[in-house]
Amino acid sequence: MNAALLDQNAVSEEDRNYYMKCQLLSQIASSKPITTKPGNGRLFPTESEIAAFPEHERYRIHKGLPLADLLALFMVSEAKGDVCAIHIAYPKLGHVKLYVAKNQATKADEIHLARLVGLCQGDFLSRWPDYPAFKQAGMELLISFCEKKIRKRLKDLSCEVLLALIAEFGLESHELKEFEKWDEFLTQGETEKVDIRQAVRDITGKPLKEGSGDIAVLSWAAKCQTKIATVIVEKLKFIASSLTGDGPDILSSVSLFSVISGIADKLHGSVLFEAMLEKSDMGGRATDKLRVNLGKVGAYSHGLELLYRTLSVPAKLGKAPLKMQYQLLDSPPSITVRFEQCGSWYDFLKEFSRSLGGGSQPLRLAKQELEAVWKGHGKHSNYNQPTD
């Protein structure tokens, strides 16, 4: 679901997607939807509007929805045509319930979901005192179930673009003057002089974001006492050689894919890497696509890291383990619809929404709001805009 909004002050595309998913999933799961509405007839709220939301709704948008989105990815096994959405409900304090909806739910999905939840239950820190052990177990589970999807995402990583970037930035003559001040500290081992926040702002003009991959990038450079661009090139070389080399299949080694996914996640979230790509001679379209595809491969590592952090932090504060339940929702039956009988596309969606909600749930999104989303989406795709 890619929704575009013609408001310069709007939140990021990812936040807009999460907000939309929360509205739709909470409706399907028959739990309380986000009640606060954006102003000026807009479908999605601005950052300032979200800041004024009640605390529980801000949590759902910024914390719960990213986790739900990644957990949904963990339930996708096929390369194409396999769709999952997850809604995280909190029925009472210390309790969590996952509503899991798939377009084609199977017994294999049910077994995998039970194993995924089982990974998170019980005395969490006693079972998983450190993240590497949890990540290893999680990756084993994901590779066994999501292999086809993971292979598709690895295949989408363009070796041609990776090798071109390696060749371009492997040259000492390439101008990266913004990096010079901080490269000097890193190559001389003066890491105590490297203020990560200041380094990111000096080089990119942007603030360091929470969860940014720049902490990892600068840590790599400090450990190797090398330049920022050099260490990034080395990481790209590792990914490229794993994709093109004569070595073992990436997914035959849990540790190998875990490392590749981790590198891809950190590079995707790094504004330093983004600053490098902006100076590339390859053009924005190719480099933008590379960053997106790195993010898709890195999502498995990112999701496990986020899941571990979500479960371990309360445990470290001495709170009781969460009691987790889950429900795999039945797939809707296949139906044949004669569109002309519905009067319009919006009437069709209303009827379909009622069928999902057991006949009692009206479509809460107004026709004008859906048209705005569709038209914005249509600018970047081959989908046709709806017409009456």
C-alpha positions in Angstrom: 0.0 0.0 0.0 1.7 3.2 -1.1 -0.2 6.4 -0.3 0.9 9.8 -1.5 -0.2 13.1 0.1 0.1 16.5 -1.5 1.1 18.2 1.7 4.7 19.4 2.1 4.4 19.2 5.9 3.1 15.6 5.9 4.8 12.8 7.7 7.0 10.3 5.9 5.6 7.8 3.4 6.3 5.0 5.9 4.3 6.8 8.6 1.5 7.4 6.2 1.4 3.7 5.3 1.4 2.7 9.0 -1.4 5.1 9.8 -3.5 3.8 7.0 -2.9 0.2 8.0 -3.8 1.0 11.6 -7.1 2.4 10.4 -8.0 -0.5 8.2 -6.7 -3.3 10.5 -8.3 -2.0 13.6 -11.6 -1.9 11.7 -11.2 -5.5 10.5 -10.2 -6.7 14.0 -13.2 -4.9 15.5 -11.0 -3.0 18.0 -11.0 0.7 18.6 -9.7 2.7 15.6 -7.6 5.8 15.8 -10.2 8.4 16.5 -8.2 11.6 16.1 -8.7 13.1 12.6 -6.3 15.2 10.6 -7.3 18.8 9.8 -8.1 20.6 6.6 -9.8 17.6 5.0 -6.5 15.6 4.8 -6.5 11.8 5.1 -3.2 11.6 7.0 -2.0 13.8 9.9 1.1 16.0 10.0 3.9 15.5 12.6 2.5 18.3 14.7 -0.9 16.8 14.7 0.4 13.4 15.7 2.3 15.1 18.5 -1.1 16.4 19.9 -2.7 12.9 19.8 -3.3 11.0 23.0 -0.3 9.1 24.2 -1.8 5.6 23.4 -2.5 6.7 19.8 1.0 8.1 19.3 2.4 4.8 20.6 0.4 2.9 18.1 1.6 5.0 15.2 5.3 5.3 16.1 6.0 2.0 18.0 3.2 -0.5 17.5 2.7 -0.2 13.8 6.3 -0.5 12.6 6.5 -3.7 14.7 3.2 -5.0 13.3 4.4 -4.3 9.8 7.6 -6.2 10.3 5.9 -9.1 12.0 3.6 -9.3 9.0 6.6 -9.7 6.8 7.7 -12.6 8.9 4.5 -14.3 8.0 5.0 -14.0 4.2 6.5 -17.2 2.7 5.8 -16.9 -1.1 7.8 -14.7 -3.5 4.6 -13.2 -4.9 0.9 -13.2 -4.2 1.3 -13.9 -0.4 -0.1 -11.0 1.7 -0.3 -10.6 5.4 -1.4 -7.9 7.8 -1.1 -7.9 11.6 -2.9 -5.8 14.2 -1.5 -5.7 17.7 -4.2 -5.3 20.4 -3.6 -4.7 24.1 -6.8 -6.1 25.8 -5.4 -5.3 29.3 -2.2 -4.5 31.1 0.5 -7.0 30.5 -1.5 -8.8 27.7 -1.0 -8.7 24.0 -3.0 -10.2 21.2 -2.0 -10.5 17.6 -4.7 -10.6 14.9 -3.1 -12.1 11.8 -4.8 -11.9 8.5 -3.6 -13.6 5.3 -5.1 -13.8 1.9 -4.6 -17.6 1.9 -4.1 -18.9 5.4 -2.8 -22.5 5.6 -1.9 -25.0 8.3 1.8 -24.1 7.6 1.0 -20.5 8.5 -0.6 -21.6 11.7 2.4 -23.7 12.7 4.9 -20.9 11.8 2.8 -18.3 13.8 2.9 -20.5 16.8 6.6 -20.9 16.6 7.1 -17.2 16.1 5.1 -16.3 19.1 6.8 -19.1 21.1 10.1 -17.4 20.4 8.9 -14.4 22.4 7.1 -16.0 25.3 8.2 -16.8 28.8 11.0 -15.3 30.9 12.5 -13.5 27.9 15.9 -12.4 29.3 16.5 -15.8 30.8 15.9 -17.4 27.5 17.7 -14.8 25.4 20.2 -12.9 27.6 21.8 -11.3 24.5 20.6 -10.3 21.1 22.9 -12.4 18.9 21.4 -15.7 20.3 17.9 -14.4 19.7 18.8 -13.3 16.2 20.3 -16.6 15.3 17.2 -18.5 16.5 14.9 -16.0 14.8 16.8 -16.1 11.5 16.7 -19.9 11.5 12.9 -19.7 11.8 12.5 -17.0 9.2 14.8 -18.7 6.6 12.9 -22.0 6.9 9.5 -20.4 6.4 10.2 -17.2 4.3 12.9 -18.7 2.0 11.1 -17.9 -1.3 10.4 -14.3 -0.3 13.9 -13.8 0.9 15.4 -15.2 -2.3 13.2 -12.8 -4.3 14.5 -9.9 -2.3 18.1 -11.0 -2.7 17.6 -11.4 -6.4 16.2 -7.8 -6.6 19.5 -6.5 -5.3 21.3 -5.3 -8.5 24.8 -6.6 -8.5 25.4 -4.4 -11.5 24.6 -1.3 -9.4 26.6 -2.6 -6.4 29.7 -3.2 -8.5 29.4 0.2 -10.3 29.3 1.9 -6.9 32.2 -0.1 -5.6 34.2 0.9 -8.7 33.2 4.6 -8.4 33.8 5.1 -4.7 36.8 2.8 -4.5 38.8 5.5 -6.3 40.8 7.8 -4.1 40.1 10.7 -6.5 36.4 10.7 -5.8 35.5 14.0 -4.1 34.0 13.5 -0.6 35.2 16.6 1.1 32.4 16.6 3.7 33.9 13.4 5.1 37.5 14.6 5.4 37.4 16.1 9.0 35.8 13.0 10.5 37.9 10.6 8.3 41.0 12.1 9.9 39.9 11.3 13.4 38.8 7.8 12.4 42.0 6.9 10.5 44.2 8.1 13.4 42.3 6.2 16.0 41.0 9.4 17.7 37.5 8.0 18.0 36.8 9.9 21.2 36.7 13.0 19.1 33.9 11.7 16.9 30.6 13.0 18.0 28.2 10.9 16.0 25.4 13.4 16.0 27.7 16.3 15.0 29.4 14.2 12.4 26.1 13.3 10.7 24.9 16.9 10.8 28.2 18.3 9.4 28.3 15.9 6.6 24.7 15.7 5.5 23.0 18.8 7.1 20.5 16.5 8.6 20.0 15.4 12.2 20.7 11.9 13.4 17.5 9.9 13.5 16.5 7.4 16.1 17.4 3.9 14.9 19.8 5.4 12.3 22.3 3.1 10.7 25.0 5.9 11.0 26.0 4.7 14.5 26.9 1.3 12.9 28.7 3.0 9.9 30.9 5.1 12.1 31.5 2.2 14.4 32.7 0.1 11.5 35.1 2.9 10.4 36.4 3.4 13.9 37.0 -0.3 14.4 39.0 -0.6 11.2 40.5 2.9 11.6 39.6 3.7 8.0 37.6 6.3 6.1 33.8 6.3 6.1 33.5 5.8 2.3 36.1 3.1 2.4 34.3 1.0 5.0 31.0 1.4 3.2 32.6 0.2 0.0 34.0 -2.8 1.9 30.5 -3.7 3.1 29.1 -3.3 -0.4 31.9 -5.6 -1.7 30.9 -8.2 0.9 27.2 -8.2 -0.2 28.2 -8.3 -3.9 30.7 -11.1 -3.5 28.1 -13.1 -1.5 25.5 -12.6 -4.3 27.9 -13.3 -7.3 30.6 -15.5 -5.9 31.2 -19.2 -6.1 30.8 -19.7 -2.4 27.9 -21.4 -0.5 24.3 -20.4 -1.1 23.5 -17.4 1.1 20.5 -19.1 2.8 22.4 -22.3 3.5 24.2 -20.4 6.2 22.0 -18.7 8.8 25.0 -16.6 10.0 25.8 -15.4 6.5 22.3 -14.2 5.7 22.1 -12.7 9.2 25.2 -10.6 8.5 24.1 -9.6 5.0 20.7 -8.6 6.3 22.2 -6.6 9.1 24.6 -4.7 6.8 21.7 -4.0 4.4 19.6 -2.6 7.2 22.3 -0.3 8.5 23.1 1.0 5.1 19.5 1.6 4.2 19.0 3.6 7.4 22.3 5.6 7.0 22.1 9.3 5.9 25.9 9.1 5.5 25.4 6.4 2.9 22.6 8.5 1.4 25.0 11.4 1.1 27.5 9.2 -0.8 24.8 8.1 -3.2 23.8 11.7 -3.9 27.3 12.3 -5.2 27.3 9.2 -7.4 27.4 9.6 -11.2 24.9 6.8 -11.6 21.8 8.9 -11.2 19.1 9.0 -8.6 16.8 6.4 -10.0 19.3 3.6 -9.8 20.7 4.5 -6.4 17.2 5.1 -4.9 16.1 1.7 -6.1 19.2 0.2 -4.5 18.5 1.8 -1.1 14.9 0.5 -1.3 16.1 -3.1 -2.1 18.7 -2.9 0.7 15.9 -2.0 3.1 13.9 -5.0 1.9 16.7 -7.4 2.6 17.6 -5.6 5.8 14.0 -5.8 7.1 14.5 -9.3 8.5 17.4 -8.1 10.7 15.6 -4.9 11.5 12.5 -6.7 12.5 14.3 -9.1 14.9 16.2 -6.3 16.4 13.1 -4.2 17.0 11.3 -7.3 18.4 14.1 -8.0 20.8 14.3 -4.4 22.0 10.5 -4.3 22.5 10.5 -7.4 24.7 13.8 -7.0 26.5 13.5 -3.4 27.7 10.4 -4.1 29.9 12.1 -7.3 31.2 15.2 -5.3 32.2 13.0 -2.9 34.1 11.7 -5.8 36.2 8.3 -6.0 34.6 6.5 -9.3 34.3 6.7 -11.1 30.9 4.0 -10.2 28.5 1.2 -12.8 28.1 0.8 -13.2 24.4 -2.1 -14.6 22.4 -2.7 -14.8 18.7 -5.5 -15.4 16.3 -5.0 -16.4 12.6 -8.1 -15.0 10.9 -9.8 -17.1 8.3 -9.1 -16.1 4.8 -12.1 -14.5 3.1 -13.9 -16.7 0.5 -13.3 -16.1 -3.1 -16.1 -14.1 -4.7 -17.1 -13.2 -8.2 -18.3 -9.6 -8.5 -20.0 -8.0 -11.5 -18.8 -4.4 -11.0 -21.6 -2.8 -13.0 -24.1 -4.0 -10.5 -22.5 -2.0 -7.7 -23.2 1.4 -9.4 -19.6 2.8 -8.7 -16.3 1.7 -7.4 -17.0 3.3 -4.1 -20.3 1.4 -3.7 -18.3 -1.8 -4.4 -15.8 -1.0 -1.7 -18.6 -0.3 0.8 -20.2 -3.6 0.1 -16.9 -5.4 0.4 -16.1 -3.7 3.7 -19.5 -4.8 5.1 -18.7 -8.4 4.1 -15.4 -8.2 6.0 -17.0 -6.9 9.0 -19.8 -9.4 9.2 -22.3 -7.2 7.6 -22.2 -4.5 10.2 -19.0 -2.5 9.6 -19.4 0.5 7.3 -16.5 1.9 5.2 -15.2 4.7 7.4 -13.0 6.3 4.7 -14.8 8.9 2.6 -14.9 8.7 -1.2 -12.9 11.9 -1.5 -10.2 10.6 0.8 -9.8 7.4 -1.1 -9.7 9.3 -4.4 -6.9 11.5 -3.1 -4.9 8.4 -2.1 -5.5 6.7 -5.4 -4.6 9.7 -7.5 -1.4 10.3 -5.5 -0.5 6.6 -5.9 -1.2 6.7 -9.6 1.6 9.2 -10.1 4.1 6.5 -9.4 2.5 3.4 -10.8 0.5 2.0 -13.7 -2.7 1.7 -11.7 -5.7 3.4 -13.2 -7.5 6.0 -11.2 -11.1 5.1 -10.2 -14.0 6.5 -12.2 -17.7 6.3 -11.7 
